[in-house]
Amino acid sequence: MNRTAFFTALRRRGSGVFGTSLSQQQVRGIEGILDAFVSHGDGRAKTLAYALATAYHETARRMVPVRETLAKDDATARHRLRQARYAQPEPPYGHAYYGRGQVQLTWKRNYERSSEDAGVDLVRYPDKALDPVIGARILIRGLLDGRWNGRGFGIAHYLPDARKDDLKGARRTVNITDKWEVIAGYYRSFLMAIRNAGGVPRDTVNPASVSQAGFTERKCGLTSPGSKPDAAPRVVSDTKPGFRPLAMLLSILTLVFGGKR
């Protein structure tokens, strides 16, 4: 994938998603999903496009892992969330398993089923779903294996290579058919951008590179709302290993004048 072309396509006024600009947060979130797709995806443009469309909808366009309370902009929706059965504290840890991450993972059983992909016990530590690397991985793997679909079908069943897309059915891989038409529009927009960029990514982002949207990015630089920013990048000397003039000079002076006792 030519990521420069990909982000350029997303920033077009008629792109159907972001319009003419992308925030640094949105770029970082998208980069994280692209990288997760390289390591955990199936290599299909349709799968990646639906993952991006899902994140776009479920995070209210932020593209980074969020809590459900942040994704729900409407006051009535927030009130309903407080009343929802899945949002009530549960034993043994007293956590509430409301929506978290790019896919808004909900219900205790879904946290348990996604723990293997996360590499951590999400029932005990549900906020780990807000980690950008873990959240993107859960999104990709969940779409692929159909774990949230009562029929047990993954995204390839609904968006096959050789047949017409079933975009209403595709939404069943996440949340029955809720808002399926809206998300179908996002899917088409992301799919077009992927094709304009030459297809799906094959490599992860170079941590030292400057991203295609004009921001200096690092692979692990994604943050969720309220989290602390990463520490500043470590400065690495261009001096070749084994040749350190300053260290050599200090050693000579120590030998001549005596070291610290």
N, C-alpha and C positions, 0 to 999 in steps of 0.2 A: 504494500500500500504506500502511495505517496501521501504522507500525512499533511504536507503543505496543501496539496490539492483537496484533500478531505476537509480540512478546516475552512478553506476558501469556499468550498461548496456550501458548507453549513452557514457561512456568514452572508450568503447572497440574500438579497431582499425577498426573493420569492422562494426561499428554500423550504418554507413550510414549518420550520422549527425555530431557530434562534433569530433569524432576520439578519441584520447588518452587523451585529457585534456579539462577542462571547466574552464573558468575564473570566478572570484567572481561575476562579473556582470551577466554572463549567469546563474549562480546558483541562484542568487537572483531573476532574471526574471522568471525562471522556477518555483521556490517556490511560487512566487506571483500568477502565473497562476494556479498552483495546489490548492492553497488556495481559489482562486476565484471559482474554479470548485466545491470545497466542498460546498460552500455557494450558488452558483448560477447555477451549472451544473445539468445534468440529470442522473448522476450516471453511464453513459455508457463509456466504454473504447474507443470506436470509436470516440465519440464526443471529449473527452479529447485529443486523439491523433491528431485529425484534428485541434484542437485549437492550440496545440503546433507546429504542422507543419506549420500552417498559420503564427504564430508569428515568427518562424524560418526564413521563407521566407521574410515576410514583413519588418522585422527589420534588414535584412542582418545578421542574426545569433546572434544579440545582445541579444534578448529575453526580453529586457526592452522597454518601450515606447520611440519612437523616432519621430522626425520630418521627413517628407518625404525627405527633402534635405539630411538628414544623411543616409537614407536607400538607396538612389540612388547613387551608387558609380561611375557610368559612367557620364562623362562630358556632353555627348549628352543628357542623360536622365535628367540631372539637367537643361539644357537649355530648353528642352521641358516642364519641370515643370513650368518654369518662364512664358512660353507662354500659359499654360493651362488655360481654362476659369474658372475652379473651384479654381484656385490659385490666382485669382484677388480679391482685397478688395471689400466687399459688405456692403451695408447699413443694419441696422442702426448704427452698431458699427465700421465699417471700417476694419473688420477682413477678412483675406483670409482663406478659409476653405480647405486648402491642407491637405495631409495625416498626421495624428498624431496617436500615440498610437501603440499597438502591431498589430492592424489590419489595420493601415493606413486609418483611418476614413477620408473620403473626401466628399465634397459638403455640402452646408449649410443645406439642408433638412435632411441629415443624422445626422448632429450634433444635430439638433432639435429633431429628433426621438430617439436619444440615451440619451437625457438629463434626462429622468426619471430614467433610470438605473444608470446614473452617480450621480444623486442626486444634480445636479447643472445645471444651464442654460449654456449649451455648446455653444449656439449661441453667448451669451455675453462673455463667458469665454472659448474660444476654447482650450486654453493651458491646461485646466484641464484634457483634454484627455491624457496628458503626465504624469499625476499622476499614479503611478504603480497600485494602488488598483482600481482606476476608469477605467484605460485602460484595465486591465485584465477582469473586470466585463463586459465592453462593448463588448469585444471580445467573451466571452462565451455566453452572452445573444443574441448577434446579430446572431451568428451561429445557435442558437436554434430556433429563431422565423422567420428566413428567411427575415429579414427586408431589406437586401441588394440584395435580389434575386427578379428579376422582376416577377418571377413565383410564389412567395410567399411561397416557400417550405423551411423548415429548414433542418439542416444537417441530421436529422434522416430519412428524405425522401430518401436521396441519400446513406446513410450508415446505412441501416436497420439491425436489429438484425437477422432476419430470411432469408434474401435474399443476393445475391451477391452485393458487393459494386459498386456503380456507381461513380468512382472517378473523371471522367470528369464533371459530373453533380454537384458533391460536390463543385467544385470550384465556381460554380454559387452562392453559399451562400456568396461569398466575392467579386469576380471580374470577372464575366462572366466565360470564360474558360482559361484565361490568365495563362500560365505556369502550367497548371493542371497536366501534366505528372511529372514535377519536384517535385511539392508539393505532388503528390501521393507517390513518393519514400520516402519523409520525413515522411509522414503519416505512412507508413508501418514500418519504423524504430522506431518511437515513440510508435506505437501500440505494437510492439514486446517488447520494454523496459517496457511498462506498464504491459504486461502479465508476463514478467519475475519477476516483482516486486510484483506479487500477485493481480493485479487489481488496480482500481482507488483509490485515497486517500479518507479516511472517516473523517479525522481530519486535522485541520490546523497545521502549524509548531509551535512547542513550542518556543516562543520568546527567551528563555534563553538557547536553545539547541545549540549544535555545529552541523552544517550541515553535510550532508553525503559526501560532496566534500572536507571537511577539512577546511572550513572557519567558523568563528564564525558569526552566522546570527541572525538577529532579524526580526520579521515578517514585521515591517514597515520600514525596512532598504533599500528598493528598491529605486533607483534613476535613473532619466533620464539624458542623457548627458547634462552637463552644470549646473545641479542642485547642491545645496549645500548638503554635506553629513549630515546625521542625527547627532544630538548631542550624546555625549558619554552616554552609558547606565548608569542609576542611580544606585549607589551602595546601596544595602539594607543590613542592619545589620542582623546578625543571632540571635541577642538577642531577647528573647521573649517579646511580647508587655506587657507593664505594669511593666517591670523590667529594669530600666535604671540607673545603678549605678552612672554614671558620673553626670547625671541630679540631682539625689538625693543628691550627695555630694555637688554640687553647691548650692542647695536649703538650706542645713544646714549651709554652710559658709555664705550665704546671711543673714540668720536669726541671726547668731552670730555677724558678722562684719557690717551689714547694706548693703542695696542694692544701685544701682545706682539711683541718684535722677534726 
